[in-house]
Amino acid sequence: MFFLFFEFIVNSIILCTAVFLIYYIQTRPSFIYNLSHRYLKTGSIGLLLFGIVFFKLKNPSYYLYGIVICFIIIHYCYGFHVVSLRTRTVIITPSLYDKKKVMVHLSVFSKSLDKEIYKDLLVVLDELKEAGVTIVVLIFPLFIRHKKLRSTLFFQYKLERENIILESDTISCHKKPWLFFLLMFKKYILKTPNLKLVPLTNWYQYTLFLPHNNISNNYC
């Protein structure tokens, strides 16, 4: 009886430790200069999950292994972000296919677009340029209000001074389904005031082309 209790305690401690490590790895921020951490984070979480399934579950089925593999693939594709060293108003998602391309989102989805946000974006662009990034994609549903594009003259003026080329276009929501469902949840379920006049179907996308930084080390 004592050995069964002891085994239960040990297994519980090991399981709790593994879960804590997964949580710690996922929530620990990666910074812009660590854009390659996608492999480390996904690999570490994957090994921990396979360890739990293989060592702690009796006769795990192939379906369970399949679920773990699917989770790892989804995490690799969509679960990795980096943040700036100097501001936390935006988060950055590196491209899966182009190491010089990233997508930038607001860290608080419903935060109002004001001059402070644009100033923070300029700070982040400087960091990205130092990291060797040359293409930055901005997709903020809040760019549009009453089906019209918000004024971004201040932002465009600052970009021109930094020799950053800006291209703009509309984008359909079906290209970003996760963002669409998140917007719908916050707009209709949570009734977020800032999203009341934001359309669900069509958003605006800015693509910024940063000048090359010859002294950067790219993705360290």
Secondary structure, DSSP 8 states (H G I E B T S, - for coil): -HHHHHHHHHHHHHHHHHHHHHHHHHHS-EEGGGTTHHHHHHHHHHHHHHHHHHHHSSS--HHHHHHHHHHHHHHHHHS--EE-SS--SEEEEE-SS-TTEEEEEESSTT----HHHHHHHHHHHHHHHHTT--EEEEE-GGGEETTEE---HHHHHHHHHTT-EEEEEEEEGGGSHHHHHHHHIIIIIS--GGGTT--SSEEEEEEEE----TT-----
